[in-house]
Amino acid sequence: MSSPEIASLSWGQMKVKGCSTTYKDCKVWPGGSRTWDWRETGTGHSPGVQPADLEEVVKKGVKTVVIGRGMSEALQVPPSTVDYLKKNGIDVLVLQTEKAVEEYNALAAQGVKVGGVFHSTC
């Protein structure tokens, strides 16, 4: 199963190829995607992305996770979150969201089992 292409990104809107939903923030993995609802884990811009935000993506068997911190990189990614991924043998890229989408799509096109979480506003 391949990772779906992120078809478009603009402020507050993301589209994933093969999915009719328009996301504000989203999670993607080989074979799927869904809304990333920060309320599920109590995530905010600070302290930022928590391991709990990534568990679902990790369980899909990804080899790389791309984290999009927002257009202005307001979303924090604490060292504990990066450590969580590395301890699970997963490569991690933490980037501004436009760059994160470019990297994610490039990896997906190469057939890498890549997943990600992307914040599409600040």
Summary of the structure (lengths in Angstrom):
residues: 122
radius of gyration: 12.6
end to end distance: 31.6
largest distance: 34.6
contacts: 392
relative contact order: 0.26
helix: 27%
strand: 30%
